[in-house]
Amino acid sequence: MTRGTDLHGARMLVTGGGSGIGRLMALEAARRGATVVIWDRDAAAASEVVGELHALGADAISARVDVTDRAAVDAAAAAAGAIDIVVNNAGVVSGAPLLEASDEAIERTFQVNTLALYWVTRAFLPGMLARDRGAVVTIASAAGLVGVARQTDYAASKWAAVGFAESLRAELRIAGSSVRTLVACPYYIDTGMFEGVRSRFPRLLPILRPEDVARRVIDGIERGREQIVMPPLVRVVPVVRALPARGFDAVVDLFGINRAMEGFRGREGASR
């Protein structure tokens, strides 16, 4: 049986933990006995979450950290001390067609959604390997399994995140390490990050409740899950890929996936 990571007594870091599912995962982990470290660019939001965690009787601290800044990550990691569970949750989206996305927005998408995975994980993984325990969690997206219109930067960054998590899992397995990995690939989550997105078939492809996603991820850490895909219909993507490209496109279009972003408005400062 796959061995998970017990939250009780563990120290868990959540990037982008000042809002969205980052905040909810922190609260859920605290209820299960974890000490939580919140990193966020918004120091006030991170501090508010720490107040909520303290109200639950949990130990918690926060720091203002830009996860795209390697030096800042290294400094904050040294201050945080030993971490058992790293949750790479920080994420951004531009939601613009390729020719309308600014250079800065494209670069920011990859800096936050992809490169930060390396800086944060590399800062804590040596200690986890030395203790031979813990978990590295990557919050990716269903867009990391299928490319979507108006997401050329976001989907590509999430494909990279899925590849990162899978390759890291292979490295740890071959090395015989007990450190686990978990990658989560949820459909759109109702946090404000994808404000205005609509599902053509909400019963099959619902806009996910953030509480459900957060709970599933925390459950997955404790159960030793290696991948979480939500909702279940997304799991058919690899099967549909057996079709020729035109057939694959037809199925994706049937479910309205490439039109889901047409009403996208997003929300300034919104995160996962």
C-alpha positions as CSV (number, residue, x, y, z in Angstrom):
1,M,0.0,0.0,0.0
2,T,1.2,3.5,-0.8
3,R,2.2,5.4,2.3
4,G,1.0,8.9,2.7
5,T,2.1,11.8,4.8
6,D,0.4,12.3,8.2
7,L,-0.6,15.9,8.6
8,H,-0.7,15.7,12.4
9,G,2.6,17.2,13.7
10,A,3.8,18.0,10.1
11,R,5.0,21.4,8.9
12,M,3.3,22.4,5.6
13,L,4.2,25.3,3.4
14,V,1.6,26.7,1.0
15,T,2.6,29.2,-1.7
16,G,-0.2,31.6,-2.7
17,G,-1.8,30.7,0.6
18,G,-3.3,34.1,1.3
19,S,-6.5,33.4,-0.7
20,G,-8.4,30.8,-2.8
21,I,-7.7,27.1,-2.4
22,G,-4.3,27.9,-0.9
23,R,-6.1,29.4,2.1
24,L,-8.6,26.5,2.2
25,M,-5.9,23.9,2.1
26,A,-4.1,25.7,4.9
27,L,-7.2,25.7,7.0
28,E,-7.9,22.0,6.3
29,A,-4.4,21.0,7.1
30,A,-4.5,22.9,10.4
31,R,-7.7,21.1,11.4
32,R,-5.7,17.9,11.0
33,G,-2.9,19.0,13.2
34,A,-0.4,20.6,10.9
35,T,1.7,23.6,11.5
36,V,1.3,25.9,8.4
37,V,3.6,28.3,6.8
38,I,1.9,30.8,4.4
39,W,3.8,32.5,1.6
40,D,2.1,35.1,-0.5
41,R,2.9,38.3,-2.3
42,D,0.1,40.0,-0.4
43,A,1.5,40.2,3.1
44,A,-1.8,41.5,4.6
45,A,-3.8,38.6,3.1
46,A,-1.3,36.0,4.4
47,S,-1.4,37.6,7.8
48,E,-5.2,37.3,7.9
49,V,-5.0,33.6,7.1
50,V,-2.5,33.1,9.9
51,G,-5.1,34.8,12.2
52,E,-7.7,32.3,11.1
53,L,-5.3,29.4,11.7
54,H,-4.5,30.7,15.2
55,A,-8.2,30.9,15.9
56,L,-8.3,27.1,15.2
57,G,-5.5,26.6,17.7
58,A,-2.9,25.9,15.1
59,D,0.7,27.0,14.9
60,A,1.2,29.2,11.8
61,I,3.4,31.9,10.4
62,S,3.4,33.9,7.2
63,A,5.9,35.7,5.0
64,R,5.7,38.0,2.0
65,V,7.4,36.1,-0.7
66,D,7.6,36.5,-4.5
67,V,8.1,32.9,-5.6
68,T,9.6,34.0,-8.9
69,D,12.5,35.6,-7.1
70,R,15.1,32.9,-6.4
71,A,17.0,34.9,-3.8
72,A,13.8,35.7,-2.0
73,V,12.7,32.1,-2.0
74,D,16.1,30.9,-0.6
75,A,16.0,33.5,2.1
76,A,12.4,32.8,3.1
77,A,13.1,29.0,3.1
78,A,16.1,29.5,5.5
79,A,13.9,31.5,7.8
80,A,11.0,28.9,7.6
81,G,13.2,26.0,8.7
82,A,12.3,22.3,8.1
83,I,9.2,21.7,6.0
84,D,7.6,18.3,5.6
85,I,5.0,19.2,2.9
86,V,5.6,21.7,0.1
87,V,2.4,22.8,-1.7
88,N,3.2,24.7,-4.9
89,N,-0.1,26.4,-5.3
90,A,0.7,30.0,-6.5
91,G,-0.7,30.6,-9.9
92,V,-1.7,33.3,-12.4
93,V,-3.7,33.4,-15.7
94,S,-3.9,36.0,-18.4
95,G,-6.8,34.6,-20.4
96,A,-5.9,36.4,-23.6
97,P,-5.5,35.0,-27.1
98,L,-1.9,34.6,-28.2
99,L,-1.7,37.9,-30.2
100,E,-3.4,39.9,-27.5
101,A,-1.3,38.7,-24.5
102,S,1.4,41.1,-23.5
103,D,5.1,39.9,-23.4
104,E,5.0,40.7,-19.7
105,A,1.9,38.6,-19.0
106,I,3.3,35.6,-20.9
107,E,6.6,35.8,-19.0
108,R,4.8,36.2,-15.7
109,T,2.6,33.1,-16.3
110,F,5.7,30.9,-16.8
111,Q,7.6,32.5,-13.9
112,V,4.8,31.9,-11.4
113,N,3.2,28.7,-12.8
114,T,6.3,26.8,-13.9
115,L,9.7,28.2,-12.9
116,A,8.6,28.9,-9.3
117,L,8.1,25.1,-8.9
118,Y,11.8,24.7,-9.3
119,W,12.9,27.5,-6.9
120,V,10.5,26.5,-4.1
121,T,11.0,22.7,-4.4
122,R,14.8,22.9,-4.7
123,A,14.9,25.1,-1.5
124,F,13.2,22.4,0.6
125,L,13.8,19.0,-1.1
126,P,17.3,18.5,0.3
127,G,16.0,18.6,3.8
128,M,13.1,16.3,3.0
129,L,15.5,13.8,1.4
130,A,17.8,13.9,4.4
131,R,14.9,13.1,6.7
132,D,13.5,10.6,4.1
133,R,9.9,11.8,4.5
134,G,7.5,14.4,3.2
135,A,5.6,15.3,0.1
136,V,5.9,17.8,-2.8
137,V,2.5,18.8,-4.1
138,T,2.0,20.5,-7.4
139,I,-1.4,22.3,-8.1
140,A,-1.5,22.1,-11.9
141,S,-4.8,22.1,-13.9
142,A,-6.9,20.1,-16.3
143,A,-5.4,22.6,-18.8
144,G,-2.1,20.7,-18.2
145,L,-3.8,17.7,-19.9
146,V,-5.5,19.5,-22.8
147,G,-4.7,22.7,-24.6
148,V,-7.5,25.3,-24.5
149,A,-8.2,28.4,-26.6
150,R,-7.2,31.7,-24.9
151,Q,-4.8,29.7,-22.7
152,T,-1.7,29.3,-24.9
153,D,0.5,30.6,-22.0
154,Y,-1.5,29.1,-19.1
155,A,-2.0,25.6,-20.6
156,A,1.6,25.4,-21.7
157,S,2.7,26.4,-18.2
158,K,0.5,23.7,-16.7
159,W,1.6,21.0,-19.1
160,A,5.1,21.9,-17.8
161,A,3.9,21.6,-14.2
162,V,2.5,18.1,-14.9
163,G,5.7,17.1,-16.5
164,F,7.7,18.5,-13.6
165,A,5.7,16.5,-11.1
166,E,5.9,13.3,-13.1
167,S,9.6,13.5,-13.7
168,L,10.2,14.4,-10.0
169,R,8.2,11.3,-9.0
170,A,10.3,9.2,-11.2
171,E,13.5,10.6,-9.8
172,L,12.4,10.0,-6.2
173,R,11.2,6.5,-7.0
174,I,14.4,5.5,-8.7
175,A,16.4,6.9,-5.8
176,G,14.4,4.8,-3.4
177,S,13.3,7.8,-1.5
178,S,10.2,7.9,0.8
179,V,9.4,11.5,-0.3
180,R,6.1,11.5,-2.1
181,T,4.8,13.7,-4.9
182,L,1.2,14.6,-5.7
183,V,-0.1,16.5,-8.8
184,A,-3.6,17.9,-8.9
185,C,-5.3,18.7,-12.2
186,P,-8.7,20.3,-11.4
187,Y,-11.0,21.8,-14.0
188,Y,-12.0,25.5,-13.4
189,I,-12.4,26.4,-9.7
190,D,-14.8,29.0,-8.5
191,T,-12.3,31.2,-6.7
192,G,-12.4,34.3,-8.9
193,M,-9.2,33.4,-10.8
194,F,-11.4,32.3,-13.8
195,E,-14.3,34.7,-13.2
196,G,-16.8,34.6,-16.1
197,V,-15.9,31.1,-17.4
198,R,-18.9,29.0,-18.1
199,S,-19.3,25.2,-18.6
200,R,-21.5,23.9,-21.4
201,F,-22.4,20.8,-19.5
202,P,-22.1,21.7,-15.8
203,R,-23.3,18.2,-14.7
204,L,-20.4,16.6,-16.5
205,L,-17.8,19.4,-16.3
206,P,-18.9,21.5,-13.3
207,I,-17.1,24.6,-12.1
208,L,-15.5,23.2,-9.0
209,R,-16.2,24.3,-5.4
210,P,-12.9,25.4,-3.9
211,E,-13.7,23.6,-0.6
212,D,-14.0,20.3,-2.5
213,V,-10.7,20.7,-4.3
214,A,-8.9,21.7,-1.1
215,R,-10.2,18.8,0.8
216,R,-9.4,16.3,-2.0
217,V,-5.8,17.6,-2.1
218,I,-5.3,17.3,1.7
219,D,-6.9,13.9,1.6
220,G,-4.5,12.9,-1.2
221,I,-1.5,14.0,0.8
222,E,-2.5,11.8,3.7
223,R,-3.5,8.8,1.5
224,G,-0.3,8.9,-0.6
225,R,-2.1,9.7,-3.8
226,E,0.1,10.6,-6.8
227,Q,-2.5,12.3,-9.0
228,I,-5.9,13.9,-8.6
229,V,-8.0,14.7,-11.6
230,M,-11.3,16.6,-11.2
231,P,-14.0,16.0,-12.3
232,P,-13.8,12.4,-13.4
233,L,-14.7,13.1,-17.0
234,V,-11.3,14.8,-17.4
235,R,-9.7,11.4,-17.1
236,V,-11.0,10.4,-20.5
237,V,-8.6,12.9,-22.2
238,P,-5.8,10.4,-22.7
239,V,-8.3,8.0,-24.3
240,V,-9.7,10.6,-26.7
241,R,-6.1,11.5,-27.7
242,A,-6.1,8.1,-29.6
243,L,-8.3,9.8,-32.2
244,P,-6.8,11.8,-35.1
245,A,-6.4,15.5,-34.3
246,R,-9.6,16.5,-36.0
247,G,-11.5,13.9,-34.1
248,F,-10.0,15.0,-30.8
249,D,-10.8,18.6,-31.6
250,A,-14.4,17.7,-32.4
251,V,-14.9,15.9,-29.1
252,V,-13.3,18.8,-27.2
253,D,-15.5,21.3,-29.1
254,L,-18.6,19.2,-28.4
255,F,-18.1,19.8,-24.7
256,G,-17.6,23.5,-25.2
257,I,-14.2,23.5,-23.7
258,N,-12.7,25.9,-26.3
259,R,-15.5,28.4,-25.8
260,A,-15.5,28.3,-22.0
261,M,-13.1,31.2,-21.8
262,E,-15.2,33.5,-24.0
263,G,-16.8,35.2,-21.0
264,F,-13.6,35.3,-19.0
265,R,-13.1,38.4,-17.0
266,G,-10.9,37.2,-14.2
267,R,-10.4,39.4,-11.2
268,E,-7.5,41.7,-10.4
269,G,-5.3,40.0,-7.8
270,A,-7.3,36.7,-7.9
271,S,-5.4,33.6,-7.4
272,R,-6.1,29.9,-7.1
